[in-house]
Amino acid sequence: MPPAAPHPTQPTVRPSVRPSVRLLTHPTAHPLIHPNPEPSHGPFHAVVRIDHHSAQVLQFDAEQVQGLALKAHSHPTKQHGSAVRTEHGFFGQVCDALAGISEVLVAGSHTAQADFRHYVEKHRPALAAHIAAYETVDHPSDNQLVALARAFFLKHDRMAGLPAPT
């Protein structure tokens, strides 16, 4: 008997080449499902690599990395403004995935960052307070992205007077 297919609202686990990074993808990107459990110790930071069609959210602490991949669902129509509504829906899904994370670094192209920043400041001002910075990057690997974010938050936490993780 073949294994049962996952329920449509359950995240599908896609193993990564690197065992330290686990990518979770949502077939429907349901906003109420948050596959990344709250850590039992220490604060989680997150880095988001974003463009206009996809986003990768990597939550991490000193020992582990958990990932979530989101894709924009485009339904092109001839209706004026449909591309903006699609982009707003996608940015809303990214914001939902960042709920509950204390500090976020947003990385990506300058244009995608500017559009995401405008959306967050206008439609999700509570989340804007949790975004520590925006970094322009060009298609880094998962490990490069986490290394960039760890270096950023180590410096950021030191400047804020917080103890460095061991």
N, C-alpha and C positions, 0 to 999 in steps of 0.2 A: 504494500500500500504506500503510495507516495506521500511525502509530508504535506501537511495542510498548509495552504497559502496563508500568509499573515492577514489579519483583519485590516480592512482599508484605512482605519484610523490609527493603527499601530505603526510606529516608525520602523522602517526597514534598516537593518544593520548591514552596512557595507564594510567589510574588513579592509583596513588600509595596509599598504606595504609595510609601514612602520608600526610595530605593535603598540607603541606609546600613544598613537593617535587613532581614535575610533570615530569614524564619520557616521553620522546618523542622517538618513534622508527621509523626508516625509513624502509619501505619494500625493497627499492632498494639502500638505503644509497647514494642518489644522491648528489654529492659534491657541487652543486650550491644552494641547499636549506639549509638555516641556520635558524632553527626554533626558536632559542633563540634571541629575539629582543635585540637591543642595549639598555642598561638602560638609563633612562632619567636623572638620577642623580648618581653621584659617580662612581668610577671604579668598574667593575666586576672582581672578581678573579675566577679562576676555579681550580678544582681538577679533575684529570683523574685517574680512577682505570683501569689498563690495564693488560691483559694477552695476550696470543698469539691467542685467539679465540674471545675475546670480549673486549669492552671498555665502560666505563661509564663516561661521561663528565658531571660534575655538576658545573654550573656557579652560583655564589652567590654574594650577597652584604649583608649589615647588616640586611636586612628585608626579602629577598626572595631567593629561590633556584629554578633553572631551570635545567632540566636534559635531556640528550640525550644518548640513548643506541645504540651502534654499534656492529655488529657481523661480523666476518670474513666470507667470502663466499669461502668455499673450493671446488675446482674442481680438485680432485686428478687425475693426469695423470701419465703415465710412463715416461714422458719426464723429462730429467735431469734438476733440478733447478725449477720445477714448484711450489714446496712448498715455495721457497724463493720469487718467483714472487707473489704468493698469499699473503704472509706475507707483502711484500712491498706495495701491493695494499691496504691491510687493514690499515697499518700504515699511508699510504697516506690519507685515509679517516679520520682517527683520526686527522691528521694534518690539514686537511680542516675544520674539526669541531672546531678547536682551533683558526682559523683565526680571527683576530681582538680582541683577549683577551690579555690584557696587561701583566698579570702574571699568571703562571700556576704551580701547584704542581702536579707532576706525582707520583702515588702510585701504588704498585703492587709487584709481586714477583721480586726477584733480577734479575733472568734471563730475564723476560719480559721487565723490565726496561732497562737492558743493551742492549737488542736488539733494543728497541724503541729509546734509546739514540743514538745508533750507526746510525740508520736510519735517525734520525733528524739531527745529526751533518753532515752526509754525503750528504743527499738529500734536507734538508730543513734548511739551516743554519740561515735564518732569524727568523724562529720559535725558534731555540735554544736559542736565546737571551731573549726570553720571558719566558722560563722555569726557575723558581726560584730555584727548588730543586727536588730531587728524594727521595721518602720515601719508605722503604720496609714495607709492611703490608700484612696481611693474611686474606682476605675475610671479610672486615668490612661491617657493615650495611651502608645504605645511611646516617643515622644520625651520625654514628661514623666517617664516611669519611668527612662529612661537618664539624663536630666538630674539627677533626684533622686539616683540612685545615684552618679553622677560627683561631685556636690557632697559627698555623704556620705563617699565614699572619699577625696576630696582632703583633707577635714578629718581623717578617721580616719588617713590615712597621715602627715599632718603631726604629729598628736599622737603617733604611734608613732616619729617621727624618720626616716621614710623620705623620700627625695627625691621631689619632685612631678614628674609626667610633663610633658614639654615638647611 
